[in-house]
Amino acid sequence: MQEGAAHSALSESLRLAQFQALDRAMAMAAFAVDGTLCHANTNYLQLLGLTQEQAQGRSHRSFCTPALLDSNRYEAIWSRLCAGHAYSDVVERLRSDGSSCWLDTTYSPVLDAQGQVIQILKVATDITERRAREQAQQEHLRRLSLVANASDTAVIISDSASRIVHVNGGFIRMFGWQPEEATGRAPIDLLAPHLPQEFSDLYHAELRAGRPVEREEIVVGKNGQRYWAKVISNSILDTDGQWRYTVSMLTDITRSKMHEALQHRVLEAMARERPLTEVLEMVCREVERIAPEVTASILEVDDQGLLHPLASPSLPQTYSALLDGLAMGPSAGSCGTAAWRNAPVLVDDIAQDPLWQDYKHLVLPLGYHACWSTPIRNSQGKPIGTFAFYYREPRTSASSEFHQQLVNACTHLCALALEREHDRARIRQLAFYDGLTGMPNRSLLQAKADLAINLAARNDEQLAVLFIDLDRFKQVNDSLGHQAGDELLRNVATRLQQTLRASDIAGRLSGDEFVAVLPRCDAEHVTNTIERFQEQLAMPMLIADTSLTISTSIGIAMFPVDGRDMDTLLHRADMAMYQAKSKGRSGFSFFSSEMNRLAQERLALENALRKALQAQELHLHYQPQIDLATGRLYGVEALARWTHAEFGDISPARFIPLAEECGLIADLGRWALNQACQQLAQWRAQGLEVPAVSVNLSPTSFHNLDLPRMIVDTLDRNALVPQDLTLELTESILLDTNPCTMQTIEEVHARGVRLSMDDFGTGYSSLSYLRRLPVSELKLDRSFVADLEYDEAARALSSAILGIGKSLYLTVVAEGVETPTQNQMLREQGYPVAQGYLFSRPLPPEELERWLAERQVSA
Ligand SMILES: Nc1nc2c(ncn2[C@@H]2O[C@H](COP(=O)(O)O[C@H]3[C@@H](O)[C@H](n4cnc5c(=O)[nH]c(N)nc54)O[C@@H]3COP(=O)(O)O)[C@@H](O)[C@H]2O)c(=O)[nH]1
C-alpha cells in the first residue's frame, strides 16, 4: 500500500512536471462549457496580447473572427466539444489590438468523475509567421502558374517514366489536347510520333544524366496541325540526384524556321548570282520538302498580263508549257484569277469550280483536285507573279495555317527574286541599250560587232560597218525642239531596223550617229541596203505637226580590207561618212586608202593650226576695195594667211573650214579682228588714209553673246570708231539656228558696226531673210563677175543683185574683178565699189602701204 502511495505520488509529480513543461512551451487556456475563460497561461496571454485582468471573464467567442461566428460552423464545433469530442484545427483568432493571429490548436474536453464535460482545455501553437510565409508562397505559385498559362510557350512536366503530369495553357492552345487527355501519355508519342525510337532513347539518356536537351523539331497537334517547335527539356533531380521530372518548353518557331530554311538557301543562291529559274525551283523543292502534301508552282505575270511558267519542278513539263502565254482574267484558273484580282484564290474543288471551267481538263488527269494561288506583288503592290499549291488530297483546315505561313514566306522571297531580276534586266537595259531608241549602245554594239568580226574572220567572209549621220539634224532640233528631235531619232532607228536583216547589228552611238554592222556582205549588198534605207527615209514623217524628210550621209568600211577590228573599221567608216557629207548630203561613200591619207594629213594640219594660232604664226593680208565713182580707196578686206614651216603656204580655203570643224574658228575670228584693228590704227597713226577694214567672221563667232562687247573693247583699245569696221558674214549664217546668233548680230549692228553679206547670190539667198538681217553691204560673188563678159544671165543677175541692194539701201561690192572689161561693165551697171586682182591682190601690210603710196603718186 505504501508502495502504491509512493507510486501514485511519483506519477502525480511526473504529470505535474509534464504539465509545467507544456505550460512553459505552449499557450494554454481552459474555458467553461459556456465558453467563459477560466484560466490562461502566460504564453496564451502573451499570444493574444492580454493581461490577466483583461483575460478575466472573456468569452471564447470574443477571440473568434466575425466570419467564423456568423457561420454555423462555430456552434457546431463548440457543441461537439461540449459533447466530449476533441477538435484540432488551424484557426484564426483576434488579439486584443484587433490584429489576427493563426494558431495550430487542439481543444480537449475535461470530464469530471461522472464523465460530464466540465471544461474545455485549449492548447495552441502560434503559427502566424509560418502561415504568412505559406500564403506568400502560394501567391507566388499562383502568379507563376498564371504566367505559365498565359505564355504561348507550351510547358509539359513529365515524370521519370515519361508520363505527362502537367501541361500549361500554352500547351492546350498550341496542340489542342486538354490536360486530362494529355496526362499519363508520353510527350514524344503524343507530339512527335514520327521520330524514331533511337531519338527517344537518346533524349531520355541525356535527361537521366541531368543534361538539358535543346532541339528544333516538327511537332503535330491533336488535329494534325504541324509546327516547327524549339524544344528545351530540363530534368529535375531529387536530393539524391535521381531524375524525378522533366520540364519541357516548346516554342512555335514555324514562321522563323520557314523563313530561315527558305531564306537562307534562296538568298545564298541569289548572292551567288544563280539564274532566276534555278532560285525559284529551289523555293518549290524546299516547300515540297517541308510540306510534302503540296506541289508548288510559280508563274510570272508580264506587263501585258500574260502568264509564263517560271518554276514547277514537280508538275509535268507539258502542263506548264500549256500555261505559257495564258492571259490573266476573272475566271482564269486559280493563278490567272489571283493575278487578275490581286488577291489569293482558293479553289477546293477544281472539278466543280467555275474558275477552272476552261482549264480543269488539263489538271484533273494529273490527280490534282485543289489549287491555292497567291499573287506575288512588287514593291508597288502590283502582281508580277503567282505562287500556287496544287493538292491531290482535299485541303484540311489544320494544314492551312501551316501552308499560309509557307505561302507568306515564299511570296515574299519570290517577290524579292523577281524584282531583283527585273532590276537586273533594267540595269542591263540601261548599261547596254540606248535609252531613247532602245537600240544597243556603244558598249553592246562593240561587243556584238567584235563577235561578228571574229565569226567573219573564221569563215573568211566580208563584213561591212556603216557609219550613219543624219543631215541637218541640228536644224530640226533647234527649230522644232528636242522632243521633236528625239522622235525623229526614234523614227530613223525604226526605219533602219526595218531595213536590216535579222543577223545585222544596229546601234546608236550618240546624237544623230547610228552604226550598222552587216555580216556576210559584199559592196553590192551594202549599196542595196543603203538604197533601201534611204528609200525608207525618203517617206515623210510627221513630227511636231510638221512633215519632215530626213537624209543621211553614210560612210562604209569593209572587213577585212579596211580594217580587222571594230575600232579601225568604225573610225574609217566615220572618215568615209565625212567624205560622203562633203560630196553633198544624202550620199554614201566607201572608205579608201586615199581617204585615209587625207585624214592623216588633215589631223596633222589640225594640230599644226592649233599650234599656229597659239604661237601667233598666222598673219593677215589686206585687199583694197575701190570706190568706182572716185577711184579712191573705199576700204580693205583682211584675209588670213598661214605659211607653215613644213607644209609651206596653206590656203585659207583649206584651213578656214578646218578651223570650223575642229572648233578653232571663233579663236581665229577673235585674232583676225584684233589684228585688223591694230593694223588700221597703226596705218592711221602713220598718216595713211584707210577708211575702213573688213574682217571675215564665221557664223560660229556670232554664237558668242559677248562678241559685241569684245568688238567695242577692241575698237576702243585702238582708238577706232564702229564705222571703221565691217564684219563680213557668209550666207550660211541664214541657216544658223543657234538662238544667240540673231541677238549678237542685232547688238553688233546696234553698236554701229557695219555688216556685209559675203558671196551674195551663190548660196541660200532668201530675200526675206536678207530683209531681217541688219546688213549694210552686199558682196556680189566673184563667180558672177567672172562670167559677166560672156554670160547674159550673169549680167542680168549682177544687175538684179545691184537692184536688190539699192532697194534695200545697201552698198553692193563687186568681188573678183580681174579685167578692165569687167570693171567697165560693173561701172556701167552702176556698181559703187569693186574689189579684185585688177586693183590688187591681197597684200601684206607693208606692201599695201607701198601700193597706197604708188596710187597716190599716180593719182
Ligand atoms: N572666217 C574667215 N574667213 C576667211 C578669213 N580669211 C580668208 N577667209 C576666207 O577664206 C576663203 C578664201 O580666201 P582667200 O584665199 O584669201 O581668197 C580671197 C581673195 O584672195 C580672193 N580674191 C580676191 N580678188 C580676187 C580675184 O580677182 N580673183 C580671184 N580668183 N580671187 C580673188 O577672194 C577671197 C575673198 O573672198 P571673200 O572673203 O568672199 O571676200 C574666202 O572665203 C575668205 O572669205 C578669215 O580671217 N576668217
The ligand as a Tripos MOL2 file, in Angstrom:
@<TRIPOS>MOLECULE
LIG
   47    52     1     0     0
SMALL
NO_CHARGES

@<TRIPOS>ATOM
      1 N1         36.2350   83.3760 -141.4570 N.pl3     1 LIG1
      2 C1         37.2720   83.7880 -142.0960 C.ar      1 LIG1
      3 N2         37.3920   83.5090 -143.4060 N.ar      1 LIG1
      4 C2         38.4760   83.9340 -144.0700 C.ar      1 LIG1
      5 C3         39.4620   84.6390 -143.4360 C.ar      1 LIG1
      6 N3         40.4280   84.8980 -144.3630 N.ar      1 LIG1
      7 C4         40.0140   84.3810 -145.5130 C.ar      1 LIG1
      8 N4         38.8330   83.8120 -145.3460 N.ar      1 LIG1
      9 C5         38.0310   83.1270 -146.3020 C.3       1 LIG1
     10 O1         38.7200   82.1300 -146.9270 O.3       1 LIG1
     11 C6         38.2900   81.9900 -148.2590 C.3       1 LIG1
     12 C7         39.4690   82.0270 -149.1850 C.3       1 LIG1
     13 O2         40.1030   83.2720 -149.0200 O.3       1 LIG1
     14 P1         41.2880   83.7130 -149.8930 P.3       1 LIG1
     15 O3         42.0290   82.5900 -150.4320 O.co2     1 LIG1
     16 O4         42.0070   84.7610 -149.0990 O.co2     1 LIG1
     17 O5         40.5870   84.3780 -151.0960 O.3       1 LIG1
     18 C8         40.1690   85.7010 -151.0530 C.3       1 LIG1
     19 C9         40.8020   86.5160 -152.1240 C.3       1 LIG1
     20 O6         42.1340   86.2140 -152.2510 O.3       1 LIG1
     21 C10        40.0280   86.1230 -153.3160 C.3       1 LIG1
     22 N5         40.0720   87.1300 -154.4100 N.ar      1 LIG1
     23 C11        40.0400   88.4450 -154.2790 C.ar      1 LIG1
     24 N6         40.0720   89.0300 -155.5150 N.ar      1 LIG1
     25 C12        40.0850   88.0250 -156.4440 C.ar      1 LIG1
     26 C13        40.1130   87.9550 -157.8460 C.ar      1 LIG1
     27 O7         40.1220   88.9870 -158.5640 O.2       1 LIG1
     28 N7         40.1070   86.7390 -158.4360 N.ar      1 LIG1
     29 C14        40.0950   85.5790 -157.6450 C.ar      1 LIG1
     30 N8         40.1470   84.4210 -158.2800 N.pl3     1 LIG1
     31 N9         40.1100   85.6660 -156.3570 N.ar      1 LIG1
     32 C15        40.0880   86.8200 -155.7080 C.ar      1 LIG1
     33 O8         38.7030   86.0350 -152.8290 O.3       1 LIG1
     34 C16        38.7280   85.7180 -151.4500 C.3       1 LIG1
     35 C17        38.0000   86.7770 -150.7050 C.3       1 LIG1
     36 O9         36.7250   86.4120 -150.7580 O.3       1 LIG1
     37 P2         35.6410   86.9630 -149.7680 P.3       1 LIG1
     38 O10        36.0490   86.6700 -148.3350 O.co2     1 LIG1
     39 O11        34.4270   86.2400 -150.1520 O.co2     1 LIG1
     40 O12        35.5730   88.3920 -150.0000 O.co2     1 LIG1
     41 C18        37.3250   83.1030 -148.5190 C.3       1 LIG1
     42 O13        36.0410   82.6470 -148.4480 O.3       1 LIG1
     43 C19        37.5670   84.0280 -147.4050 C.3       1 LIG1
     44 O14        36.4230   84.7280 -147.0070 O.3       1 LIG1
     45 C20        39.3500   84.9330 -142.0600 C.ar      1 LIG1
     46 O15        40.1830   85.5970 -141.4300 O.2       1 LIG1
     47 N10        38.2220   84.4900 -141.4370 N.ar      1 LIG1
@<TRIPOS>BOND
     1     1     2 1
     2     2     3 ar
     3     2    47 ar
     4     3     4 ar
     5     4     5 ar
     6     4     8 ar
     7     5     6 ar
     8     5    45 ar
     9     6     7 ar
    10     7     8 ar
    11     8     9 1
    12     9    10 1
    13     9    43 1
    14    10    11 1
    15    11    12 1
    16    11    41 1
    17    12    13 1
    18    13    14 1
    19    14    15 2
    20    14    16 1
    21    14    17 1
    22    17    18 1
    23    18    19 1
    24    18    34 1
    25    19    20 1
    26    19    21 1
    27    21    22 1
    28    21    33 1
    29    22    23 ar
    30    22    32 ar
    31    23    24 ar
    32    24    25 ar
    33    25    26 ar
    34    25    32 ar
    35    26    27 2
    36    26    28 ar
    37    28    29 ar
    38    29    30 1
    39    29    31 ar
    40    31    32 ar
    41    33    34 1
    42    34    35 1
    43    35    36 1
    44    36    37 1
    45    37    38 2
    46    37    39 1
    47    37    40 1
    48    41    42 1
    49    41    43 1
    50    43    44 1
    51    45    46 2
    52    45    47 ar
@<TRIPOS>SUBSTRUCTURE
     1 LIG1         1 GROUP 0 **** ****
